[in-house]
Amino acid sequence: MRVVVVGAGEVGFHLAQRLSEEHQDVVVIDSDPERVEHAAQQLDAQTLLGNGAALSVLRRASVRNAAMLLAVTSQDEVNLVACLAAKRLGVSYTVARISNPDYYETDSVLSREQMGIDLVVNPERECARETFLLLQNAAFTQVAEFAGGRVQLVGLRVRDGAPVAGRSIRELREVFEGGYHYVTAAIVRNGQSLIPKPDDTIEADDLIYLIAPTSELDEVPPLAGYDRFTLKRVMIAGGSEEGLFIAQLCEQQGVECTILDRDRRRCVELAEQLPKSLVLHADATDLELLEMEGVSGVDGFVASTGNDETNLLSSLLAKEAGARKVLSLVHKFEYLKLVPAVGVDASVSPRIAAVNAILRRIRRGRVMTVASLSGIEAEAIEFVVGENCPIAGKALKDVAFPKEGVVGTILRDGEIILPRGADVMQPGDDVIVFAMPEAIPEVEALFD
């Protein structure tokens, strides 16, 4: 499949990298020579220097032969015009990264259809939803929803003395058979990722990824050594768009929320939009102020300014002051690996959130949802089993499933099934698969 990516920033580069690894025909366009040069050196993709919204540049990219155009620059207007131009040139599916809600709200003068956009992705809203999910449990460092929210993939670090520490996957299945319903999708140990086999052992300090029904997620943290948790109070540092959206979600769910920003004018705007929240004109890097405002008593602290360094600093101060769970928004991909090292509980990236929202539209087969995670290279993909796909009607033990992939959950007629070798894939089943990048093409072929 030929895909044209407009924008070689971190979102565009990450998307192009994933697609090129899966042997897709990728063209990357950017007006910045340095970004184009970097993409040319690092990616197995065609690169073009120029304005991705210009017809002449799109023609040079042979956009007429593309199945899809992904306009993901940091400029909304460029993305809008690129999609409009691509649609006029015959591209069947276009995706635009849009941050300004004025461009896509229901009362907008220009509708999505008029602009030739099939999918609009707002990174800030996607990031806020992911952040709120993480806030609801002290243990989770990553979270992704599937099956309309009925199943979740979560990441958490195993503590010393945890019930699962020192036990093999096979042993855990026997010990917790019938008591807990989850599948261990991956283990990250010393920076190395693996899809676990029955004889692999979970050790203390491992980062593990589990797939479980949402209704039973409260039972998972105690297995890794964590206490149960109820989200009641949240403090947000930074009145960014992400911060505003997170506060709105807190208000909707009845969670007490305090939001701080150093810009007085922005505080006035926030107070108008957040009638149930306390808005303070304050600097979140002031430890004395944080302590005075009761940061030690909050269940969740989110650093959501537009500056990564400020976010990390305020997160560390909040953690030192006693906040129960601390999250930091991280915009630069290279900073994501620093978060666990400096002691912050979890990170959320608006750009990875945008990538996740887009990936679900650029897969082969009957793909419902895709989640790309910052702590591991693997992806979780939700497929629908078609009547004629190779996996239909076969037991898992009889399928040549890639070693670097695992079937996490089967959803059938409202029932959530944690699969075993004898389970048969039936047409219409929703199947959630966790796989490393090199295994994804083989997995997709089974469901195509």
JOJOHU-V385424 format. One record per backbone hydrogen bond with DSSP energy under -1.0 kcal/mol. NH is the residue of the N-H (numbers start at 1). CO is the residue of the C=O. If there is no record, write none. Layout:
# JOJOHU-V385424
{{NH	CO} {NH	CO}}
This chain:
# JOJOHU-V385424
{{3	25} {4	68} {5	27} {6	70} {7	29} {13	9} {14	10} {15	11} {16	12} {17	13} {18	14} {19	15} {20	16} {21	17} {22	18} {23	20} {24	19} {25	1} {27	3} {28	46} {29	5} {30	48} {36	32} {37	33} {38	34} {39	35} {40	36} {41	37} {42	38} {43	39} {45	43} {46	26} {48	28} {50	30} {54	51} {58	54} {59	55} {60	56} {61	57} {62	59} {63	58} {65	62} {66	63} {67	2} {68	2} {69	93} {70	4} {71	95} {72	6} {79	75} {80	76} {81	77} {82	78} {83	79} {84	80} {85	81} {86	82} {87	83} {88	84} {89	85} {90	87} {91	86} {95	69} {96	119} {97	71} {98	121} {103	100} {104	101} {105	101} {108	105} {115	111} {116	113} {117	112} {118	94} {119	94} {121	96} {126	122} {127	123} {128	124} {129	125} {130	126} {131	127} {132	128} {133	129} {134	130} {135	131} {137	134} {141	155} {142	155} {144	153} {146	151} {149	146} {150	147} {151	146} {152	212} {153	144} {154	210} {155	142} {156	208} {158	206} {159	224} {162	159} {164	223} {165	162} {166	202} {167	164} {169	200} {170	198} {172	168} {173	169} {174	170} {175	171} {176	172} {179	176} {180	176} {183	211} {185	209} {186	209} {187	194} {188	207} {189	192} {192	189} {194	187} {200	197} {202	167} {205	158} {206	203} {207	188} {208	156} {209	186} {210	154} {211	183} {212	152} {214	150} {216	213} {217	214} {219	216} {220	217} {223	220} {224	221} {225	222} {226	221} {234	256} {235	300} {236	258} {237	302} {238	260} {244	240} {245	241} {246	242} {247	243} {248	244} {249	245} {250	246} {251	247} {252	248} {253	249} {254	251} {255	250} {256	232} {258	234} {259	278} {260	236} {261	280} {267	263} {268	264} {269	265} {270	266} {271	267} {272	268} {273	269} {274	270} {277	274} {278	257} {280	259} {282	261} {282	280} {286	283} {290	286} {291	287} {292	288} {293	289} {294	291} {295	290} {297	294} {298	295} {299	233} {300	233} {301	325} {302	235} {303	327} {304	237} {311	307} {312	308} {313	309} {314	310} {315	311} {316	312} {317	313} {318	314} {319	315} {320	316} {321	317} {323	318} {324	298} {327	301} {328	346} {329	303} {330	348} {335	332} {336	333} {338	335} {342	338} {344	339} {346	326} {348	328} {353	349} {354	350} {355	351} {356	352} {357	353} {358	354} {359	355} {360	356} {361	358} {362	359} {367	365} {368	382} {371	380} {373	378} {379	435} {380	371} {381	433} {382	369} {383	431} {384	366} {385	429} {391	446} {392	389} {393	425} {394	391} {396	423} {397	421} {398	395} {399	396} {401	399} {405	402} {406	434} {408	432} {409	432} {410	417} {411	430} {412	415} {415	412} {417	410} {423	420} {425	394} {428	385} {429	426} {430	411} {431	383} {432	409} {433	381} {434	406} {435	379} {436	404} {439	436} {443	439} {444	440} {445	441} {446	442}}
